[in-house]
Amino acid sequence: MTQFLVSSAAEVGSSPQIKSILAGKNVRIASAFLGKGAEDLISKGTRVICDISMGGTNPEVLTVLSKKIGDSLRHLPNFHAKVYISDEGCVIGSANLSNRGVGFLSQATLIEASVFLAPDDKACRAATAWFDEIWEDANVVGPEAIEWARVRWQANKRGAPSGHKSEAKTFFEAVAGPEEEAGLWGYLLTREQIGRRLQRSALHRSSEVVEKAQWVPKSELDVFSDLDKALELDGYYISLHRGKRGKVYSQALRFVGNLEVEDPDEPGDIHVISYFEKLPWSVTGFPSLTKDESSKSGNLSAMMTNLKKKVVGGPITAKKFCKLLAEFLL
């Protein structure tokens, strides 16, 4: 028996079917994100695969489940499936094991659609085989994974670090000001230009990185090529870029994700492209760069010309940036 299920205000549709599956035997859960309350529906012996890379899984749920089911809690990067299997059958659909998707702390609020498959259905057996296959590739959620999930969860939930207007008169003064303001931003200092064809190729594939990130930026994207420690990027950044003619440009950014992109001018040459959402400068709360600060003949331009490669092109902290300013500008 196959049924198409939709959610509604009443206790019908996908939610009760998923709960029925979870109450069965030999339960297997593939849910991209786990929300608060999911730990109460998952019994010992259940196998769970989730994602911790996109910031949608509650780390507190992982902490409880890790103690409850141990190595039977696993994760895969960029995992977005929602499949629930037991001897009661199989549900394949759009709902994560979260309160909004399934409804266990209160009524589910999202409009979900799914398909129920009876235990003897050929597609149900195929789903079971698929789960068992990816289970072998999944990683156990241990203490380090939980901490990473916590970092991603917090990054996903918070907005831009500032927003209130700084009392500083210049950008340099703002960066050197209270750590609770400047220190919440990362800083990117760059001077090399990304090739135009590589840039176009990277932007042409922007939908891929947006799909991986699982959120849609509200404004256009900017791309950087081969940033040092690109895999450590996360959260919000202030970018200072020295152009070909020496002028320094500033931009507030939110990291979206990385993709490997082939250089159209050098076939076989693969670059790690980092994608950022461009934010209005006003979200920083900092003054804009003054003419002296952005000028091609200014100290900031000279500093970025002379900086070593290991500093230019990689994320640094406000503390490190202030140290560089003190060394080069005073």
C-alpha positions as a printed Julia matrix, in Angstrom:
330×3 Matrix{Float64}:
  0.0    0.0     0.0
  1.31   3.43   -0.99
 -0.19   6.68    0.33
  0.5   10.31   -0.44
  0.39  12.33    2.79
  0.1   16.03    3.46
  0.1   17.92    6.73
 -2.91  19.85    8.01
 -4.15  21.54   11.16
 -5.67  18.25   12.26
 -3.64  15.29   13.51
 -3.53  13.67   10.1
 -1.01  13.36    7.31
  2.72  12.73    7.6
  3.16  13.53   11.31
  1.2   10.59   12.8
  2.65   8.2    10.22
  6.2    9.2    11.15
  5.39   8.75   14.83
  3.93   5.32   14.05
  7.14   4.37   12.24
  9.24   5.5    15.2
  7.14   3.37   17.56
  7.96   0.24   15.56
 10.9   -2.14   15.67
 14.28  -1.86   13.94
 13.86   1.87   13.52
 16.12   3.74   11.12
 16.01   7.53   10.86
 17.58   9.63    8.11
 16.78  13.22    9.03
 18.93  16.14    7.95
 18.12  18.12   11.08
 17.11  17.07   14.59
 15.11  19.51   16.68
 14.44  19.82   20.4
 12.16  17.02   21.55
 13.39  14.52   18.95
 15.47  12.81   21.62
 12.28  11.76   23.42
 10.9    9.97   20.35
 14.11   8.05   19.66
 14.47   4.84   21.65
 17.54   2.72   22.33
 18.49   0.56   19.38
 17.42   3.17   16.84
 19.94   4.08   14.16
 20.06   7.77   13.22
 21.87   9.64   10.46
 21.75  13.45   10.45
 23.7   16.5     9.28
 25.74  18.74   11.57
 27.43  20.91    8.92
 24.57  23.22    7.95
 23.64  24.49   11.41
 20.15  23.01   11.52
 20.67  20.26   14.12
 20.3   21.21   17.79
 23.56  20.28   19.6
 21.72  19.68   22.88
 19.68  16.94   21.18
 22.93  15.37   19.96
 24.35  15.42   23.48
 21.37  13.52   24.87
 21.21  11.07   21.98
 24.93  10.38   22.07
 24.53   9.12   25.63
 21.29   7.32   24.82
 22.18   5.43   21.62
 25.98   5.83   21.43
 27.55   4.83   18.11
 24.08   4.45   16.59
 24.05   8.25   16.19
 25.93   9.21   13.03
 26.3   12.11   10.62
 27.13  12.83    7.0
 28.15  16.24    5.6
 25.58  18.04    3.42
 23.0   15.37    4.25
 19.47  16.54    3.43
 17.36  13.36    3.31
 14.22  12.68    5.38
 13.46   8.97    5.48
 11.88   7.03    8.37
 11.92   3.21    8.34
 10.8    0.41   10.67
  8.8   -2.83   10.58
  5.73  -0.55   10.36
  6.77   0.68    6.91
  8.56   3.7     5.51
  7.86   7.44    5.18
  9.84   9.45    2.63
  9.11  13.15    2.54
 10.08  16.71    3.41
  9.78  16.74    7.21
 12.83  16.85    9.45
 12.56  15.25   12.88
 11.8   18.63   14.43
  8.85  20.09   16.25
  7.88  22.3    13.32
  8.14  19.41   10.88
  6.64  16.53   12.88
  5.11  18.11   15.96
  6.0   16.55   19.31
  6.23  19.56   21.63
  3.3   21.28   19.95
  1.31  21.08   16.71
  3.54  20.9    13.61
  3.47  24.26   11.79
  5.13  23.53    8.46
  3.33  22.31    5.35
  4.94  18.94    4.65
  4.34  16.31    1.97
  5.46  12.69    1.99
  4.78   9.18    0.77
  4.03   6.2     3.04
  5.2    2.78    1.85
  4.02  -0.5     3.35
  6.73  -2.82    4.77
  6.41  -5.27    1.84
  6.54  -2.53   -0.79
  9.46  -2.83   -3.22
 10.34   0.84   -2.73
 10.38   0.36    1.05
 12.91  -2.45    0.68
 14.98  -0.22   -1.63
 14.93   2.56    0.98
 16.1    0.11    3.64
 18.98  -1.04    1.43
 19.92   2.58    0.75
 19.99   3.4     4.46
 22.17   0.39    5.27
 24.59   1.41    2.52
 25.08   5.01    3.62
 25.2    3.89    7.25
 28.63   2.4     6.56
 29.9    5.75    5.26
 28.46   7.84    8.1
 30.61   9.1    10.99
 29.85   8.54   14.67
 28.72  11.71   16.47
 31.32  12.04   19.21
 32.33  14.99   21.44
 34.23  16.81   18.68
 31.33  16.46   16.26
 28.92  17.82   18.87
 31.16  20.86   19.41
 31.27  21.46   15.66
 27.49  21.13   15.53
 27.26  23.73   18.32
 29.45  26.17   16.35
 27.37  25.7    13.22
 24.08  25.96   15.2
 25.13  29.24   16.78
 26.37  30.64   13.47
 23.06  29.73   11.85
 20.97  31.33   14.59
 22.73  34.62   15.13
 22.48  37.67   12.96
 25.25  40.06   12.01
 27.51  40.71   15.03
 26.82  44.41   15.41
 24.16  46.73   14.09
 24.37  49.53   16.63
 26.32  52.61   15.6
 29.89  52.83   16.86
 30.99  56.04   18.56
 34.31  55.88   16.69
 35.01  58.6    14.12
 37.0   56.39   11.71
 37.07  52.72   10.74
 40.5   52.23   12.32
 39.24  53.63   15.61
 36.24  51.3    15.49
 38.4   48.22   14.89
 40.69  49.21   17.74
 37.69  49.84   19.97
 35.71  47.53   22.28
 36.39  43.86   21.54
 32.71  43.01   21.94
 32.13  45.03   18.73
 35.15  44.61   16.47
 36.09  41.18   17.81
 32.88  39.53   16.65
 33.84  40.04   13.0
 36.46  38.11   11.09
 38.7   40.06    8.72
 39.81  39.23    5.18
 42.71  41.12    3.65
 43.16  40.47   -0.06
 45.08  41.99   -2.96
 45.18  39.39   -5.76
 42.52  39.57   -8.45
 40.42  36.56   -9.4
 40.4   36.07  -13.18
 37.25  37.34  -14.89
 36.45  34.03  -16.58
 37.02  32.11  -13.35
 34.82  34.62  -11.53
 32.02  34.22  -14.08
 32.33  30.43  -13.92
 32.17  30.53  -10.11
 29.13  32.83  -10.04
 27.43  30.66  -12.66
 27.59  27.79  -10.14
 26.37  29.87   -7.19
 23.09  27.93   -7.01
 25.08  24.84   -6.04
 26.66  26.45   -2.99
 23.33  28.0    -1.97
 21.72  24.55   -2.14
 24.5   23.13    0.05
 24.13  25.95    2.57
 20.35  25.43    2.76
 19.53  29.12    3.04
 18.98  31.74    0.36
 21.09  34.93    0.57
 19.07  38.13    0.39
 21.6   39.94   -1.81
 24.21  39.21   -4.47
 27.26  37.05   -3.86
 30.96  37.81   -3.92
 33.59  35.17   -4.65
 37.2   34.73   -3.52
 39.68  32.26   -4.97
 41.95  30.0    -2.9
 41.65  31.78    0.43
 44.13  30.39    2.92
 42.35  28.12    5.43
 39.14  28.32    3.4
 37.74  25.32    5.28
 37.87  27.32    8.52
 35.61  30.08    7.21
 32.35  30.63    9.05
 30.15  33.54   10.02
 30.64  37.24    9.27
 33.62  39.09    7.81
 34.83  42.56    6.95
 36.73  42.39    3.68
 39.44  44.89    2.79
 40.7   44.48   -0.75
 43.56  46.35   -2.4
 42.76  46.81   -6.07
 45.21  46.83   -8.97
 45.7   50.58   -8.7
 46.19  50.55   -4.97
 42.84  51.79   -3.7
 41.38  49.83   -0.77
 37.75  48.7    -0.91
 35.67  47.54    2.06
 32.69  45.18    2.18
 30.7   43.43    4.92
 30.18  39.74    4.13
 28.51  36.59    5.39
 30.14  33.29    4.47
 27.98  30.94    2.38
 30.22  28.02    1.42
 33.04  26.63   -0.72
 33.08  24.91   -4.11
 35.85  23.48   -6.25
 35.76  25.21   -9.65
 37.9   24.5   -12.7
 39.75  27.48  -14.18
 38.43  28.08  -17.74
 41.82  29.53  -18.71
 43.79  26.59  -17.31
 41.9   23.31  -17.92
 42.54  20.86  -15.1
 43.52  23.65  -12.69
 41.05  23.44   -9.78
 40.45  26.36   -7.42
 38.65  26.44   -4.07
 36.12  29.24   -4.47
 34.66  30.78   -1.31
 31.24  32.4    -1.64
 30.0   35.28    0.51
 26.75  37.2     0.69
 27.31  40.95    0.36
 25.81  42.85    3.29
 25.11  46.58    3.6
 27.99  48.25    5.42
 25.52  49.67    7.93
 25.17  46.24    9.62
 28.7   46.61   10.98
 27.89  49.79   12.9
 31.35  51.06   11.89
 32.17  54.28   10.01
 33.05  53.83    6.35
 36.69  54.04    5.32
 37.85  57.63    5.14
 39.6   58.9     2.0
 42.93  58.63    3.83
 42.16  55.05    4.88
 41.14  53.91    1.4
 43.55  55.99   -0.69
 46.12  54.23   -2.9
 48.77  56.4    -1.28
 47.55  55.72    2.25
 49.15  53.6     4.94
 46.52  50.84    4.68
 47.27  50.33    0.99
 50.99  50.27    1.72
 50.47  47.78    4.54
 48.48  45.42    2.32
 51.15  45.66   -0.37
 53.88  44.62    2.02
 52.04  41.97    4.0
 53.29  38.41    3.62
 51.17  35.97    1.65
 50.37  33.95    4.78
 48.53  36.97    6.18
 46.91  38.2     2.98
 44.17  35.94    1.67
 43.14  34.21    4.87
 40.73  34.91    7.72
 42.24  36.74   10.68
 40.81  37.99   13.96
 40.26  41.61   14.98
 43.12  41.22   17.47
 45.49  40.15   14.68
 44.27  42.96   12.45
 44.85  45.54   15.19
 48.36  44.18   15.71
 49.09  44.6    12.01
 47.72  48.13   12.08
 49.96  48.96   15.04
 53.02  47.55   13.27
 52.47  49.2     9.9
 50.5   52.37   10.54
 52.12  53.89   13.6
